[in-house]
Every structure is written in structure tokens, then in C-alpha cells.
């Protein structure tokens, strides 16, 4: 099978070259360039079941739609994966894919592909020119209920516990406000819930809260969105958010703080008390980047699935358990966790990890900017990924609904057998290189 795949990948390379040649005839500014493959990428590729980096060194850059916009280098690992798809779609995906695991553990549809709204209707990217990234205040009741207007299965949000033991929803470890030109920064967990509510829009008309700002790449940016809303507690989310929505509750802890077990247990018990009192039949998933928090949550309760969040090796930490999909899998198996949530780039760098994770009877979800493109979501679905966390809720839920309506067209076991064609691949590469 391996030799056949390599032969077919060479054909896929030629097909892509032909596509680029056609693009060059339209836009002469598009040029193929060669670049030496970085040692890190070479190591990644040689670990893959189909190491083909040597045949892919020619393709380090791809055309962008507008020649006036600077081009970005596309990693070789992504080309390897894409060539595998276009060259021998059925064999490659059958090789990687294993039977699905029910991510929700509710209902009868164990193969359902799950879409999860990131911080509700999507995270706020305040410096973005894309209005969709600033439509609704993230992690707010308003954002959650607007996500519910689409066919999203869950919303994901971040929960921290204030110093007076109230579970509140807020992503950043520190909350910032500006007063008379001065920036004040306070750790969320050092606030009481009443203090927390003094930031941003207020619940009572006529009251003015502290002006929220955010630190973005070292710069202070005003937290301005088209539809603002006040902050909320976990209890309020249960009481006010559309009951059809499942909750993916991220247990939020600071990467730079070492927590003792007693503190972690206390925080988790505060959160669990709210969940037990208000969840009723609402589907719940717990997740955390903090390995010990994830393990403890599984020890404290067995009712709800617990997932370990990982960057999939795209970032490195002092805690080795956070530095690769292999380490994430080991931790999940050892701790009896239900699944892994990986940065999507980690999956594309190492697609065989999908097979290994699913073969260990673990569910697999992904997050990241690439999940805002229907093409990358479609590819993950074919690979056997169980679901995606997305910012563009409306666009991705619509795309997934359309995939479902095709009834298998382009799937591994689809009736059409048409696979993924060249135009799909080129569109995917174009989308990725732009972002």
C-alpha cells in the first residue's frame, strides 16, 4: 500500500503543478520557489507513516488571490497531508480513520459530527477588520443565545472561580480596565463576584462600569464589539441559555502558576456544585489545559466526559504532558479521560495521531483558526475527527449541514467515490495561506 501511495502522491504533485501553471498563465507574478526544509519539519515528516518530504521541497509557497498582498510560507507538513488526500483519497483516509466515538455520550447518533461555538458565537478578535469577530461580546449570555440560533451542538466557555467562591465565565487570567489614561490589571480569581461585575456593561440602566480593555500582542486595545453584554456566572448560563445547547466547560487555570492539589480540588468542587444543581439534562463536557485539573475532575465525578486540551506540540511548556499528542494520549489513557481536544495544526502535522487516538477508544475534537474554513472542517471529518470548536458559527454550521445533506458524497464510504478533487485542494491551500 505504501508504494502505491507514494506513486499516487507523485501524480498528485504533478496535478498540482499543472494547476499552478494554469494560475501562472493568468497571473505571471505567481512563481514557484524552493526553500530548504527546516529540521523540525523534517523530523515531523519522517515520523509520519508516509515520509515524503524530499519530494516536496519544491513547493514551499503558494499563490495568493491578490498579488498586492504579501505571500506567506506554507509548512511542508501541510503539503504532505494535502497530497495524500488528493492522490489516493480512499486509501489514505481508510488508513487513518477508525470507528467514531460518541463525543456527547447522549442519544443514539454515535457518529454525529459535533460543532462547538468558541466562547459562544465566537471569540472576539478586537484588532481584526472582520466584523464577524466582533459581532457579540464573547463569553456572554447574548453570545451564547445567538449561537443557539444555528445548528451548533455545544458552546465552549471558560470558567474561573472568584475569591468568594463564585464560578464566573471569563477567558483571560487578568481583567484590564482603563481609567484616566492609566491601565489597571487584576487577576480574575483575586476579585469577589461583585468586583467582577463592576467591569464592562452594567446590569442596571444608568450605571457605568469600568472601561474594559484587552492586551493584544503587547498593545492595549479597547474592548469594543457591535453587540455588548455584561459578564455572567456559570449559574446564570444554566438559567438563561437556550436549554438545547450543550456546554463545553473549560476549567481555566493560569499556565504560569503551579497549583497544589487541595486548591484544584476546591475550585473543581465549586464548579461541580453549580453543574449538579442546574445542569438537569443538558449535555456537559469538561476540558482543561491543566493536566492535573483534568485528571482530578475525572476522579471527582464520572457522570460527565472530561477532555484534555493540548496544543498538539505547536507550543512547548515545562510540563511535558502538554507538549505532544502522544503525551496527551498517554495522560488521557492513564487517567481514564474520555478524549482529547487538540489544536488543529497538531492534527495536520501528524495525521496518523487521529488513528492512534481513536484506536485507544478516545474521542477527538479540535480547535484553532483553521477550523473557520469549511474545507479544513470537511477534511477532519473525513479523517475521523469527532468535532470542531469554531468562531464562525453561522458559516461552519451551515457548511456541516450541507455536508450532511450530501449523504456521503466525498466521504470514505460515500456512494459517489468522487473523493476530493484538485479544485477543493487548491481552495483549501489558498484559504490557509491567507491566514
VOGU-3710 file (C-alpha; in Angstrom, 3 decimals, decimal comma):
1> xxxxxxxxxx> 0,000/0,000/0,000  2,827/2,385/0,907  4,490/2,159/-2,521  1,140/2,691/-4,232  0,525/5,770/-2,130  3,927/7,200/-2,947  3,321/6,640/-6,674  -0,050/8,317/-6,420  1,357/11,207/-4,429  3,792/11,907/-7,251
11> xxxxxxxxxx> 0,806/12,033/-9,587  -0,909/14,405/-7,154  2,184/16,604/-7,167  2,113/16,754/-10,956  -1,580/17,560/-10,935  -0,985/20,412/-8,546  1,925/21,665/-10,658  -0,411/21,770/-13,648  -2,903/23,762/-11,603  -0,219/26,242/-10,603
21> xxxxxxxxxx> 0,948/26,531/-14,225  -2,570/27,493/-15,242  -2,664/30,088/-12,465  0,685/31,457/-13,669  -0,659/31,901/-17,172  -3,329/34,173/-15,689  -1,100/35,919/-13,149  2,597/35,978/-14,171  3,592/37,245/-10,710  2,935/33,815/-9,257
31> xxxxxxxxxx> 6,199/31,899/-9,034  7,256/28,603/-7,574  10,048/28,922/-5,086  12,335/26,407/-3,410  13,324/26,502/0,207  15,330/24,268/2,454  13,120/22,207/4,757  13,579/23,085/8,422  14,961/20,344/10,647  11,861/20,410/12,813
41> xxxxxxxxxx> 9,592/19,833/9,848  11,894/17,098/8,544  11,612/15,285/11,861  7,852/15,599/11,853  7,578/14,258/8,345  9,879/11,304/8,896  7,669/10,244/11,800  4,634/10,190/9,516  3,593/6,793/8,024  4,302/8,218/4,567
51> xxxxxxxxxx> 7,517/10,322/4,739  7,737/12,289/1,519  9,465/15,498/2,489  12,235/15,024/-0,046  9,772/15,039/-2,923  8,009/18,113/-1,582  10,880/20,541/-1,108  9,953/22,236/-4,371  6,652/23,557/-3,008  7,229/25,967/-0,161
61> xxxxxxxxxx> 4,970/28,806/-1,336  1,596/29,037/-2,949  -0,188/31,800/-4,867  -2,382/34,225/-3,007  -5,557/35,674/-4,556  -4,164/39,211/-4,631  -0,597/39,819/-5,825  -0,514/43,042/-3,811  -0,860/41,113/-0,555  2,364/39,637/0,896
71> xxxxxxxxxx> 2,619/35,877/0,494  3,082/33,554/3,438  5,091/30,342/3,557  3,007/27,205/3,864  4,541/24,444/6,019  5,720/21,305/4,260  3,831/19,104/6,716  0,563/20,512/5,410  1,539/19,804/1,809  2,310/16,197/2,736
81> xxxxxxxxxx> -1,129/15,769/4,199  -2,894/17,512/1,323  -1,046/15,469/-1,289  -2,057/12,311/0,492  -5,664/13,400/0,243  -5,680/14,319/-3,424  -3,518/11,433/-4,624  -5,299/8,497/-3,066  -8,274/9,735/-1,128  -9,941/6,438/-0,216
91> xxxxxxxxxx> -6,803/4,511/0,780  -5,296/7,307/2,847  -8,436/8,133/4,784  -9,226/4,462/5,362  -5,675/4,091/6,672  -6,085/6,990/9,129  -9,695/6,614/10,133  -11,117/4,404/12,861  -14,684/3,968/14,043  -16,159/7,059/15,735
101> xxxxxxxxxx> -16,739/7,597/19,446  -19,811/9,418/20,698  -18,445/12,730/21,899  -21,660/13,590/23,717  -22,438/10,186/25,212  -26,092/11,124/24,868  -28,621/9,831/22,355  -28,278/7,214/19,649  -26,275/9,052/16,994  -22,754/7,901/17,921
111> xxxxxxxxxx> -21,324/9,111/14,603  -22,595/12,672/14,799  -20,004/15,263/13,830  -20,178/17,905/16,560  -19,833/21,667/16,066  -18,988/23,737/19,154  -19,207/27,526/19,291  -15,986/29,022/20,682  -16,831/31,274/23,642  -20,381/31,227/22,352
121> xxxxxxxxxx> -20,878/32,759/18,926  -17,091/33,137/18,534  -14,131/34,711/20,273  -13,514/38,449/19,977  -10,517/39,402/17,841  -10,534/43,098/18,593  -7,784/44,044/16,156  -9,462/42,216/13,252  -11,074/44,022/10,337  -13,555/41,142/10,100
131> xxxxxxxxxx> -16,785/42,333/11,717  -17,804/38,754/12,436  -15,034/38,506/15,034  -16,548/41,429/16,959  -20,263/40,810/16,476  -21,132/39,754/20,041  -19,297/40,036/23,344  -17,581/36,681/23,849  -18,483/34,515/26,851  -21,758/36,359/27,400
141> xxxxxxxxxx> -25,393/35,254/27,580  -26,032/37,307/24,432  -23,314/35,457/22,529  -24,445/32,057/23,799  -28,061/32,535/22,752  -27,097/33,911/19,338  -25,042/30,762/18,790  -28,192/28,788/19,610  -29,902/30,285/16,546  -27,732/27,998/14,417
151> xxxxxxxxxx> -27,361/24,215/14,385  -24,475/24,227/16,853  -24,350/21,332/19,317  -22,372/22,925/22,131  -20,939/26,223/23,207  -17,489/26,360/24,784  -16,686/28,837/27,545  -14,070/29,436/30,229  -14,886/29,158/33,926  -12,857/30,618/36,790
161> xxxxxxxxxx> -13,705/30,853/40,491  -13,596/34,186/42,308  -12,078/34,564/45,765  -15,567/34,362/47,311  -16,178/31,022/45,552  -18,441/32,010/42,664  -17,922/30,339/39,294  -17,785/33,087/36,645  -17,283/32,970/32,885  -14,272/34,858/31,568
171> xxxxxxxxxx> -11,361/33,811/29,376  -8,358/35,927/30,340  -6,453/35,320/33,563  -6,305/39,074/34,154  -9,063/41,616/33,625  -7,939/45,064/32,460  -9,605/48,453/32,578  -8,551/51,958/31,642  -9,073/54,966/33,896  -7,822/58,469/33,066
181> xxxxxxxxxx> -5,322/57,010/30,620  -3,914/54,517/33,133  -4,260/50,749/32,665  -5,152/48,670/35,728  -4,693/44,903/35,693  -6,241/42,498/38,214  -6,277/38,712/38,370  -9,858/37,491/37,982  -9,526/34,964/40,797  -8,439/37,765/43,178
191> xxxxxxxxxx> -11,787/39,537/42,726  -15,068/38,984/44,507  -18,029/38,399/42,221  -19,324/41,909/42,976  -15,957/43,359/41,990  -16,008/41,268/38,815  -19,376/42,697/37,829  -18,113/46,298/38,036  -16,255/45,792/34,733  -17,876/46,470/31,370
201> xxxxxxxxxx> -21,615/46,922/30,715  -23,748/47,034/33,851  -26,931/45,180/34,664  -28,833/48,228/35,838  -29,636/51,077/33,481  -27,806/54,307/34,161  -24,797/52,678/35,759  -21,424/52,878/34,058  -18,881/50,128/34,525  -15,125/50,200/34,308
211> xxxxxxxxxx> -13,956/50,558/30,712  -12,731/47,135/29,600  -9,578/46,848/27,515  -7,515/43,903/26,363  -3,821/43,289/25,792  -3,227/42,095/22,227  0,342/41,308/21,169  1,636/43,712/23,775  -0,724/46,522/22,756  -3,739/47,769/24,704
221> xxxxxxxxxx> -6,947/47,630/22,655  -10,399/48,860/23,636  -12,885/46,015/24,044  -15,434/47,307/21,537  -17,973/44,984/19,906  -21,128/45,578/17,888  -23,430/43,955/20,470  -22,123/44,227/24,027  -23,347/42,455/27,140  -22,492/42,232/30,823
231> xxxxxxxxxx> -20,434/39,420/32,325  -22,136/36,378/33,785  -21,781/33,499/36,208  -21,913/29,803/35,390  -25,237/29,573/37,203  -26,711/32,324/35,032  -25,596/30,471/31,915  -27,561/27,415/33,023  -30,593/29,542/33,829  -30,640/31,855/30,795
241> xxxxxxxxxx> -29,092/29,991/27,853  -31,223/28,017/25,423  -31,606/24,546/27,007  -30,963/22,786/23,694  -27,291/23,768/23,841  -24,686/21,530/25,409  -21,965/23,177/27,496  -18,264/22,561/26,971  -16,940/23,944/30,250  -13,240/24,747/30,090
251> xxxxxxxxxx> -11,676/24,653/33,536  -9,488/27,732/33,293  -6,140/27,960/35,088  -3,052/30,108/34,578  -0,251/28,372/32,645  2,353/30,230/34,720  1,054/29,206/38,151  1,799/25,961/39,984  -1,349/24,823/41,774  -1,410/22,403/44,693
261> xxxxxxxxxx> -3,942/19,612/44,655  -6,063/20,997/47,500  -6,591/24,258/45,604  -7,517/22,457/42,382  -9,964/20,196/44,186  -11,625/23,164/45,881  -12,079/25,051/42,593  -13,442/21,987/40,829  -15,907/21,268/43,640  -17,255/24,839/43,438
271> xxxxxxxxxx> -17,878/24,337/39,698  -19,347/20,863/40,146  -21,825/22,123/42,734  -23,288/24,545/40,184  -23,376/21,861/37,491  -25,092/19,284/39,704  -27,713/21,804/40,846  -28,571/23,298/37,457  -27,488/21,081/34,540  -30,544/18,820/34,566
281> xxxxxxxxxx> -30,491/17,030/31,167  -28,179/19,470/29,415  -25,148/17,697/27,852  -21,895/18,693/29,564  -18,233/18,266/28,609  -15,380/19,323/30,880  -11,993/20,218/29,410  -8,752/21,756/30,626  -5,203/22,553/29,534  -4,182/21,936/33,159
291> xxxxxxxxxx> -3,336/18,201/33,228  -3,885/17,723/36,957  -7,216/19,565/36,848  -8,444/17,263/34,081  -7,331/14,157/35,993  -8,894/15,351/39,237  -12,189/16,231/37,578  -12,428/12,659/36,325  -11,734/11,345/39,834  -14,297/13,652/41,403
301> xxxxxxxxxx> -17,127/12,627/39,073  -17,960/10,024/36,436  -21,193/11,436/35,075  -19,750/13,859/32,503  -16,947/13,361/29,944  -13,590/15,004/30,654  -11,196/16,031/27,862  -7,566/17,063/27,973  -6,796/20,207/25,979  -3,474/20,315/24,160
311> xxxxxxxxxx> -1,665/22,466/21,624  -0,617/19,223/19,980  3,060/20,143/20,019  2,618/23,532/18,343  3,837/25,215/21,562  6,180/23,921/24,256  5,771/24,034/28,036  7,755/22,961/31,086  5,159/20,261/31,716  5,987/17,571/29,144
321> xxxxxxxxxx> 2,432/16,248/29,296  1,357/19,307/27,311  3,929/19,085/24,530  2,615/16,481/22,083  -0,387/14,460/21,024  1,438/11,321/22,135  1,810/12,697/25,672  -1,823/13,833/25,620  -2,910/10,330/24,633  -0,829/8,765/27,422
331> xxxxxxxxxx> -2,324/11,112/30,007  -5,873/10,512/28,788  -5,485/6,737/28,852  -3,760/6,653/32,238  -6,306/9,000/33,820  -9,369/7,367/32,270  -10,291/10,553/30,419  -12,835/10,483/27,631  -10,983/12,368/24,926  -8,539/14,969/23,688
341> xxxxxxxxxx> -9,078/18,460/22,289  -6,125/19,402/20,063  -5,068/22,490/18,170  -5,977/21,549/14,609  -2,436/22,205/13,345  -1,251/19,411/15,614  -3,564/17,008/13,777  -2,476/18,158/10,329  1,184/17,885/11,331  0,654/14,318/12,472
351> xxxxxxxxxx> -2,465/12,864/10,828  -1,672/9,324/11,946  -2,343/10,520/15,512  -6,052/10,511/14,688  -5,934/6,777/14,069  -3,899/6,192/17,231  -6,153/8,307/19,437  -9,356/6,796/18,079  -7,807/3,329/18,314  -7,347/3,992/22,049
361> xxxxxxxxxx> -11,117/4,486/22,375  -10,715/8,215/22,916  -12,813/10,914/21,300  -11,018/13,697/19,411  -12,043/17,331/18,986  -10,011/20,198/17,561  -9,828/23,977/17,949  -7,931/26,751/16,167  -8,216/29,359/13,431  -8,120/26,760/10,646
371> xxxxxxxxxx> -11,459/25,462/11,906  -13,089/28,585/10,490  -12,714/27,188/6,959  -15,277/24,647/5,688  -12,537/22,866/3,720  -10,423/22,052/6,765  -13,511/21,011/8,721  -14,530/18,683/5,900  -11,072/17,119/5,770  -11,107/16,495/9,522
381> xxxxxxxxxx> -14,487/14,885/9,318  -13,189/12,505/6,680  -10,183/11,720/8,863  -12,414/10,623/11,733  -12,223/13,686/13,992  -15,371/13,819/16,130  -15,989/17,545/16,145  -14,617/21,076/15,871  -14,626/24,214/18,012  -15,218/27,217/15,749
391> xxxxxxxxxx> -15,530/31,004/15,815  -17,607/31,424/12,655  -20,586/29,534/13,995  -23,070/30,502/11,293  -20,754/29,685/8,384  -19,411/26,392/9,714  -22,747/25,030/10,928  -24,204/25,792/7,502  -21,290/24,033/5,807  -21,632/20,968/8,029
401> xxxxxxxxxx> -25,382/20,872/7,384  -24,614/20,874/3,655  -22,126/18,044/4,142  -24,799/16,054/5,948  -27,270/16,748/3,145  -24,901/15,234/0,572  -25,381/11,842/2,209  -21,841/10,618/1,831  -20,666/12,423/-1,289  -16,893/12,681/-0,985
411> xxxxxxxxxx> -16,790/10,591/2,196  -14,663/7,482/2,576  -17,710/5,301/2,378  -19,723/7,584/0,124  -21,580/6,269/-2,870  -20,131/8,721/-5,336  -16,497/7,717/-4,888  -15,509/11,111/-6,237  -13,140/11,898/-3,363  -11,525/15,307/-3,081
421> xxxxxxxxxx> -10,730/16,963/-6,393  -7,977/19,379/-7,326  -10,153/22,483/-7,051  -11,003/21,559/-3,464  -7,313/21,165/-2,605  -6,297/24,427/-4,255  -9,086/26,274/-2,463  -8,001/24,798/0,851  -4,381/25,833/0,295  -5,497/29,321/-0,727
431> xxxxx> -7,568/29,711/2,435  -4,753/28,510/4,693  -2,069/30,695/3,119  -4,237/33,784/3,579  -4,412/33,148/7,314
//
